[in-house]
């Protein structure tokens, strides 16, 4: 078995959190909800119900962080702007009965996420 070198700049953490995204420049609409598959300081991989997100689009991202003993006693929210860098063209097999097929979307943060407590 050949061992592959990890060429990623940032370490990814497997983490399941709810994410709310909105396309930048849309006063209403363009809002998507999903959940993280993994998160790093450079971006995140999401499972999200969307057929119309495209590579290169800019999103505002809001992610609630649950209370964590010794870290964030009361929880908080991460907020950032991110660019869609990959949209899996295949469906991963999951279907949300309300919103349709779930796709995986890779986002790259345009700035460091800000924590609001």
SULFEN-V483567 format. One record per residue. N is the residue number from 1. RES is the residue in three letters. SS is DSSP state (H for helix, E for strand, C for the rest). D_CENTER is the distance of its C-alpha to the mean C-alpha in Angstrom with 1 decimal. Layout:
{{N;RES;SS;D_CENTER} {N;RES;SS;D_CENTER}}
//
This chain:
{{1;UNK;C;32.2} {2;UNK;C;30.7} {3;UNK;C;28.2} {4;UNK;C;25.4} {5;UNK;C;24.6} {6;UNK;C;21.0} {7;UNK;C;20.6} {8;UNK;C;17.2} {9;UNK;C;17.5} {10;UNK;C;15.1} {11;UNK;C;15.2} {12;UNK;C;12.3} {13;UNK;E;12.4} {14;UNK;E;11.9} {15;UNK;C;10.4} {16;UNK;C;9.9} {17;UNK;C;8.8} {18;UNK;E;8.6} {19;UNK;E;6.2} {20;UNK;E;8.3} {21;UNK;E;8.0} {22;UNK;E;11.4} {23;UNK;E;12.9} {24;UNK;C;15.0} {25;UNK;C;18.6} {26;UNK;C;18.6} {27;UNK;C;20.7} {28;UNK;C;20.0} {29;UNK;C;18.1} {30;UNK;C;15.1} {31;UNK;E;13.0} {32;UNK;E;10.4} {33;UNK;E;9.3} {34;UNK;E;7.5} {35;UNK;E;6.7} {36;UNK;E;5.2} {37;UNK;E;7.8} {38;UNK;E;8.0} {39;UNK;E;7.5} {40;UNK;C;10.1} {41;UNK;C;11.7} {42;UNK;C;11.0} {43;UNK;E;7.4} {44;UNK;E;4.7} {45;UNK;E;5.1} {46;UNK;E;4.2} {47;UNK;E;7.6} {48;UNK;E;8.3} {49;UNK;C;11.9} {50;UNK;C;12.6} {51;UNK;C;15.5} {52;UNK;C;15.6} {53;UNK;C;12.5} {54;UNK;C;14.1} {55;UNK;C;13.7} {56;UNK;C;14.5} {57;UNK;C;13.3} {58;UNK;E;12.3} {59;UNK;E;9.9} {60;UNK;E;10.2} {61;UNK;E;7.3} {62;UNK;E;8.9} {63;UNK;E;8.3} {64;UNK;E;11.7} {65;UNK;E;13.1} {66;UNK;C;16.0} {67;UNK;C;19.5} {68;UNK;E;20.2} {69;UNK;C;23.9} {70;UNK;C;24.9} {71;UNK;C;21.7} {72;UNK;E;20.5} {73;UNK;C;23.3} {74;UNK;C;22.2} {75;UNK;C;18.4} {76;UNK;E;16.5} {77;UNK;E;13.4} {78;UNK;E;11.1} {79;UNK;E;10.9} {80;UNK;E;10.3} {81;UNK;E;10.6} {82;UNK;E;8.7} {83;UNK;E;10.2} {84;UNK;E;9.4} {85;UNK;E;11.3} {86;UNK;E;11.5} {87;UNK;E;11.7} {88;UNK;C;13.5} {89;UNK;C;16.7} {90;UNK;C;17.7} {91;UNK;C;16.7} {92;UNK;C;15.9} {93;UNK;C;18.6} {94;UNK;C;16.9} {95;UNK;E;18.0} {96;UNK;E;17.2} {97;UNK;C;20.7} {98;UNK;C;19.9} {99;UNK;C;17.3} {100;UNK;E;18.1} {101;UNK;E;16.5} {102;UNK;C;13.0} {103;UNK;E;11.5} {104;UNK;E;9.1} {105;UNK;E;7.2} {106;UNK;E;7.0} {107;UNK;E;6.1} {108;UNK;E;8.9} {109;UNK;E;9.6} {110;UNK;C;12.8} {111;UNK;C;14.0} {112;UNK;C;13.7} {113;UNK;C;11.7} {114;UNK;E;14.5} {115;UNK;E;15.3} {116;UNK;E;17.3} {117;UNK;C;19.6}}
//
